[in-house]
Amino acid sequence: MPDLFTSPLASALWRLDGWQMLGALFTMPWVSLVVAAVIACGICVFPGRRVQRESRMRLGAATAGGVVARYSREHRTIGLTAIGVVVVFLADNLITGYVLDLNGVISWWRYAMPVFTASVGIGLLLAIVATLGSTPPERPVAVPRRTWLTFSPRAGTAGAALAVLALTATTVLAGLASSNINGGPYVFLEIEINNEQIDPLRPWFYGWAYGIPVLICTAVLLAVMVAALHASAVRPFLRPETVAAEQRERRDVATAITRTATSALLLSLAGAWRFIADAGSVVGLTVQRDGGSDSYTAFWRYGEIAGVGGGLAPLLEIAAFVLLFLVIAQLYPRDHGARTGTEAESPADSEAV
């Protein structure tokens, strides 16, 4: 990796003014990660969050044996999935940006990778819920019919739906705007030079070669997310006295699933918006001729919209990382609450026996 203080990027940053430097810094996902970590830490130490954690711990202490173990593996799985999304996303940016020379290589996996990673993790969670987490009830409980929306957070579900729509619309519109050369892959954007008999500019673009893998992974993610939410909601409760605790656990699991899926979609969307903005920012062409050169002005008609999207990309990354950190943060309180519950139950159980 190049030295941070001697690299061309660092030298360029020092020549920029304050706002330009800030904008240049936020073109790097590492900066979004640091900002998101600060925000997530602030949310976790907020008094309301502490009260919520203490309430969960008290509920865990009052819960009969077996409930904590039944759901702890699910929280660990979705927490590790969130960690995996962060690690894979950063590793991909590090390897493709500093280690490998991908000039001229269609790295179609880059924008699908966050969604694919989340799909694998949530798919593993679905397998755990369908097998280890769906044991027969000890005493059947009569409850109303449940669906995948029963324990899903309304705001989170709406946010995930908006992320899906935004990513799908961006991918389809960009694919339609893309072009190819001689039947090759759709990885170019043609920018015409007005009133000149010159071949159009063809910068690399977020075309179908990148978009189709994203659409496929998005469809898979939606399928496994809905299936996991449904499987978690419809399984029977253990006993009548555990219904309240299990409902809380299932709401937490559903919230974590929705946050993880939404964050993966936002990371892919942010990358797509950056790519589109970079391609649409081409504004000129210089042609060298004998005895001089000629300059021409070229612009994409949607270039301003693409520029706004590129400016919003860091905000999407920050929101995605915050959601992932909140999912990861549930691991420690969950384990602590489980130990408290076990310790609190043991004396009471021994007395009852």
N, C-alpha and C positions, 0 to 999 in steps of 0.2 A: 504494500500500500504506500502511496506517496506521502512524504512528510507534509503534515498539515500546514506548516508555516512557510515552506518553500515551494509548494505545489503551484502550478499556474492558476488554479482556482483561488487560492489564498491571495496571490498577487493581484488578481483581478478584483477581488473583494475590497482590498485596501484602496483601490482607485475610485470606488463608487461612493456616492453620498449616502447619508443615513438610510433614507427610504429604499434606495436601490440595493443597499447592502442587506437590509432586512428582507426584501423580496428575494434576493439571491440566496440567502440562508434558507428560506422556507422552500426553495426548490429541492432541498435535500430532505428525504424522509426522516433522517436522524433527528433533525431539529423538531419536527412534528412529534416524534416519539418522546423527546425530553419534555416538551411543553405538555403533552398528554399525561406524562407521569406526574408532573407537578399538580395538574388539575385533579387527577384521580386521587392523589394523596390528600388533597384538600377535601374532596368529597368524602373520603373514608374517615377522616378525623372530625367531620362535621357532627355536632351534638346529636342531630336526628339519627345519623347512622349508628352512633354508639347505642342509643336507646333501642334501635331496631335489633342490633346484635345481642344486647342483653336480654331482650324479649325472646329472641330465638333460643338463647342458652337456657332461659327458664323453661321454655316449652320443651326443650330437649331433656332437661332434668326431670320433667314430669311425665315423659313418654315412657311407655313400657318397653322392655327389651326387644330387640329385633328391628325396630323402626330406624334407628340411627344407622345400623349396619346396612339396612336395605337401601338407603339413599346415599350413604357416604361415597360408595364407589361411583355413583352417577355424578356426584359433584366433582370428584377427582377427575373423572373422564372428561367432563366438559371444561374443567379448569385447565387440564393438560392440553386440550384442543385449542383453547385460547392462547396458551403459551406457544403451541406449535405454529399457529397462524402468525404470531409476532416474529418468531425465530425464522421461519421459512421466508417471510416477506423481507426481513432485513438481510438474511443470508443471500437471497436472490439479488437484492440491490447491491450488496457488497461484491459478490462474485461477478455479476454482469457489468458493474460500473468500474471495478478496480482490477480484477484478476483476468477476466477473459476479454479478448478483442472480438466483439460481435459486429464489427463494421461489415455491412453487407449480409449479415446473417438474420434470418427472420426468426426472432426469438418469440415465437407464438405463445409460449407457455407463460410469459411474464405476467400478463394481465389476467390469466385464468388461475394462476397459482394460489392466491389467497382463497378464492372460492373453492378450488379443488381441495385444499387442506382442510377447510371447514367441513366440507362434505364428508371426507374420510372420518374426521373426528366425530361428527354427529351420527354418521352411519355406525360407528363402533358403539356409541351410546345407545342407539336404537337396538343393537344386538344385545347389549347388557340388560336393557329394560325388558326386552321380549323374553329373556331367559332367566337370569338371576334375579331380576327385579319384579318378576310377575309370579311369585309363589302363591299357591292357593291360600285363601283366607282361613284363619283359625276359627273365627265365628263370622259367618257372612253378615254383611251390612247392606240393608236396602237403601239405595241412594238414587237420585234422578239420573237419567241418561246423560252421559258425558261425551264430549267430542274434543278435537284437538284445540278448539278455542276456549274450552272451559277454564283452564288455568293459565292461558296465555295472556300476558299483559296487553291491554288494548292499545296503549300508546306505543309499546314496542312492536306490536303486530302491524300497526299503521306505518311506523317508521320502516320496518322491513319491506312492506309493500311498496312504499315510495322509493326505497333503494332499488328494488327489483325493476320497477317501472323506469326509473332514471337510467339504470345501467342498460336495460334492454333497448330503450329508445335511443340512447347515445350510440350503442353498438350498431343498431339497424341503420340509423341515419348516416353514421360514419361509413358503414359498409356501402350504402347506396352512393355516397359521394366519392368513394375510392375508385381507383382505376388500376389497370395492369398494363404490361408491355408485352405484346406478341403472345398473348395467351398465358402469361405467367401469373403469379399470385397477385391478389389485390392488396398491394402495400404502398400505393402511390396516391398522391393528391395532385391533380392537374390544375395549375394556376395559369390562366391565359394572360398573355401580354397584349393589352388592348392596342388595336390599330397597327400592329406590327406582324410581319410575316416571319415570326420566329417560333420555334417549337416551344410549347408551354413548359413551365417549370414543373418538375415532378419530385417534390420532397417526399420522404417516407412518411407514411400516414397509418392511422389506426383503421385499416381496412378489414375486409372479410377474413384475410389470413390470420389476423389477431382476434377478430370479433366472433367467428364461429366457435372456437374453443371456449370463449367466455360464455356464449349462449348455452352451449352444451353443459358446461359445469354449473351454470346458474339453474338450469332445469333440474339437474341432479340434486343440487343443494336444496331447492324447494321441495323436491320429492322426499328426501330423507328428513328434512326439518318437519314437514307436516306429519310424516309417518312416526317420527320420534315423539312429537307432541301428542299425537293420538294414542300411541301405545302407552305413554306415561299416564294419560288421563283416564283411560278406560279400564286399566287393571284394577282388580278388587282391593279394597282396604283390608288390613289384617284383622282388626277387631273394632267394635264400636268405640271404645275409649281412645283409639289411636287416630280417629278420623280427622280431628282438628290438626294434629301434628302432621299427618300425611298430606293434608291439603296444603299446609304451609310449605312442606318440602316440595310438592309438585309445582306449586307456584314458583318457587325459587329455581327449580330445574327448568321450567318453561321459560322463565325470564333469561336464564343463562343461555339457553339454546337460541332464543330470539336475538339476544345481544351478539352472540358469536357469529351467527349468520349475517346479521346486518353489518357488522364491522367488516367481514370479509367482502361483502358487496361494495361497501364504501371504499375500501382500499383499491379494489379493481376499478371502480368508477374514477377515483382520484388519478390513478395512473393513466386511464384513458383520456381524461380531460387534459392532463399535462401533455400527452403525446399529440393530441389534436391541436392544442394551443401552439406547440413548437412548430408543427407543420404549417399552420395557418399564419404564422408570423412573418413568413418570407415576403419582403416588400420590394425587392429590387434585383436587377440582373445587370451585370457588366460584361460586355462582349469585347474581347480584344481583337483589334483589326490591325492591318499593316499601317503603321504611322499613327496609331492612337487607339482609343477605345470608345465604345458607346455604352451609355447607361440607360436602362429602361425601368419603368415603374411597373410592378406587378402586385396585385393584392387579391386575396380570396374574399369573396363577397360575404362570407360568414366569419371572416377573420376577427372582427371585434367581439362577436359572441364567443368564439373560441378563446380569445384572450381573457374574457371574464371567467370562463370555465377554468382556465389554467390558474387564474388568481384565487379561485375558490377551492382548488384541489388541496392545498395544505389544511384548510378547515375540515374537509372531509377526512383527511388522514388523522387529524387530531381527534375528531369525534370517534373515529374507528378505534384508535388506540385507547381512548378513555373507556369505551365500552369493554374492550378486551381486558384492560387492567381491573375494571370492576368485577368481571367474571373471575379473574385470577385471585382477586382479593377475598373472594368467598371461601377460598381453600382454608386459610388459617382460622377464621372464626368458626367455620364448620367443624374442623377437627377439634378446636378448643371446646366448642359446645358439646361435641360428642363425648369428650373425656369427662366434662363436667356432669353430663347426663349419666354416664356409666358409674361415676363415683357416687352420685346422689342416689342412684337406684339400688346399689348393692346393700347398704345397711337396711333400707326399707324392705327389700326383698327378703333378707335374712330374718328380719323380725317377723315378717308375715309367715314365713315357713315355720 
